[in-house]
Every structure is written in C-alpha cells, then in structure tokens.
C-alpha cells in the first residue's frame, strides 16, 4: 500500500541537483516509519540504520 508518506518520499527522490545531475534524497523521507530501511540491490538486502547520534550505518 502506498501511503501519503511514500508519495512524499518518492517526490523527494525525483528531485535532482541541477549542478551535479545526481538525485538528492532527504534522509527524513527514508525514515518516515522508523530508524531502519531495507534496501534491495542486485538480489541482496541491505539495512540502512539511523543511530541515536543521527549517523547512518549501512550493513549487509
């Protein structure tokens, strides 16, 4: 189910930097439902976690 929060996150992902032509994603858009996001890349799952100190950790 795509929620309003998902639609906002998608719209932020579609925002591109005009100077660098690379997508910019606000991390708050990723963590709308908690401090962990699962990312699937080439059949593998990775966990992106936001720590109490507001750092990001990516693990396989």
Backbone as CSV, one residue per row, in Angstrom:
resi,resn,N_x,N_y,N_z,CA_x,CA_y,CA_z,C_x,C_y,C_z
1,UNK,0.838,-1.175,0.000,0.000,0.000,0.000,0.889,1.246,0.000
2,UNK,0.648,2.134,-0.915,1.414,3.374,-0.988,0.692,4.438,-0.166
3,UNK,1.363,4.914,0.865,0.779,5.922,1.744,1.183,7.319,1.278
4,UNK,0.616,8.309,1.913,0.984,9.697,1.602,2.464,9.937,1.879
5,UNK,2.989,9.314,2.941,4.410,9.461,3.265,5.282,8.880,2.160
6,UNK,4.857,7.739,1.590,5.604,7.145,0.482,5.599,8.071,-0.730
7,UNK,4.462,8.672,-1.016,4.367,9.583,-2.161,5.289,10.789,-1.980
8,UNK,5.379,11.293,-0.754,6.275,12.419,-0.471,7.724,11.977,-0.664
9,UNK,8.059,10.783,-0.149,9.424,10.275,-0.290,9.789,10.115,-1.760
10,UNK,8.872,9.583,-2.549,9.113,9.403,-3.986,9.316,10.751,-4.661
11,UNK,8.508,11.741,-4.292,8.661,13.056,-4.916,10.019,13.675,-4.557
12,UNK,10.514,13.408,-3.335,11.820,13.938,-2.935,12.948,13.206,-3.651
13,UNK,12.762,11.912,-3.914,13.773,11.144,-4.638,13.887,11.663,-6.067
14,UNK,12.801,12.114,-6.637,12.803,12.594,-8.012,13.443,13.972,-8.150
15,UNK,13.723,14.629,-7.022,14.369,15.943,-7.056,15.825,15.767,-7.449
16,UNK,16.271,16.488,-8.439,17.647,16.376,-8.913,18.392,17.683,-8.694
17,UNK,19.655,17.557,-8.368,20.521,18.716,-8.263,20.844,19.187,-9.667
18,UNK,20.562,20.430,-9.973,20.831,20.952,-11.304,22.323,21.042,-11.575
19,UNK,23.107,21.313,-10.556,24.552,21.466,-10.746,25.245,20.128,-10.974
20,UNK,24.829,19.090,-10.262,25.540,17.822,-10.318,24.794,16.748,-11.102
21,UNK,23.536,16.955,-11.414,22.713,15.979,-12.137,22.672,14.634,-11.426
22,UNK,22.624,14.660,-10.118,22.523,13.446,-9.316,21.313,13.571,-8.398
23,UNK,20.636,12.456,-8.154,19.467,12.529,-7.275,19.859,12.916,-5.851
24,UNK,19.014,13.692,-5.226,19.193,14.071,-3.822,17.994,13.528,-3.055
25,UNK,18.277,12.756,-2.004,17.222,12.178,-1.183,17.412,12.678,0.238
26,UNK,16.400,13.306,0.777,16.441,13.725,2.169,16.271,12.488,3.042
27,UNK,17.176,12.255,3.971,17.117,11.042,4.787,15.826,10.950,5.595
28,UNK,15.241,12.074,5.947,13.969,12.042,6.680,12.872,11.389,5.858
29,UNK,12.965,11.492,4.536,11.981,10.850,3.670,12.112,9.325,3.732
30,UNK,13.307,8.828,3.997,13.515,7.383,4.087,13.037,6.805,5.416
31,UNK,13.156,7.583,6.480,12.883,7.083,7.817,11.536,7.548,8.365
32,UNK,10.521,7.560,7.518,9.196,8.008,7.954,8.514,7.002,8.886
33,UNK,8.953,5.735,8.849,8.276,4.717,9.656,9.219,4.025,10.630
34,UNK,10.327,4.646,10.953,11.263,4.063,11.914,12.694,4.396,11.558
35,UNK,13.619,3.769,12.291,15.041,4.078,12.130,15.790,3.069,11.264
36,UNK,15.067,2.148,10.606,15.702,1.156,9.747,14.953,1.090,8.418
37,UNK,15.733,1.067,7.317,15.184,0.914,5.974,15.920,-0.247,5.319
38,UNK,15.176,-1.136,4.672,15.782,-2.244,3.943,15.912,-1.830,2.484
39,UNK,17.123,-1.979,1.943,17.409,-1.630,0.557,17.769,-2.910,-0.178
40,UNK,17.074,-3.194,-1.284,17.393,-4.356,-2.112,18.262,-3.887,-3.276
41,UNK,19.413,-4.541,-3.448,20.343,-4.194,-4.519,20.906,-5.483,-5.107
42,UNK,20.627,-5.716,-6.365,21.105,-6.897,-7.086,20.814,-8.190,-6.329
43,UNK,19.597,-8.308,-5.831,19.163,-9.521,-5.148,19.619,-9.644,-3.704
44,UNK,20.352,-8.674,-3.210,20.832,-8.689,-1.823,20.080,-7.642,-1.008
45,UNK,19.880,-7.932,0.263,19.223,-6.978,1.151,20.254,-6.308,2.044
46,UNK,20.136,-4.999,2.144,20.998,-4.187,2.997,20.121,-3.420,3.975
47,UNK,20.648,-3.183,5.146,19.921,-2.441,6.165,20.592,-1.081,6.352
48,UNK,19.825,-0.027,6.174,20.307,1.328,6.439,19.662,1.775,7.745
49,UNK,20.509,2.039,8.735,20.007,2.352,10.077,20.456,3.749,10.493
50,UNK,19.537,4.471,11.134,19.856,5.780,11.714,20.100,5.563,13.203
51,UNK,21.252,5.991,13.683,21.620,5.776,15.085,21.049,6.869,15.983
52,UNK,21.204,6.662,17.305,20.770,7.672,18.275,21.528,8.980,18.102
53,UNK,22.763,8.893,17.579,23.585,10.090,17.343,23.335,10.694,15.967
54,UNK,22.294,10.226,15.291,21.879,10.718,13.978,22.920,10.444,12.887
55,UNK,23.613,9.315,13.000,24.541,8.850,11.976,23.847,7.753,11.184
56,UNK,24.358,7.465,9.975,23.805,6.390,9.154,24.783,5.239,9.061
57,UNK,24.249,4.006,9.192,25.071,2.804,9.083,24.408,1.882,8.075
58,UNK,25.166,1.462,7.068,24.679,0.531,6.055,25.361,-0.810,6.288
59,UNK,24.550,-1.871,6.459,25.097,-3.214,6.680,24.403,-4.192,5.748
60,UNK,25.113,-5.282,5.473,24.567,-6.337,4.612,23.905,-7.373,5.465
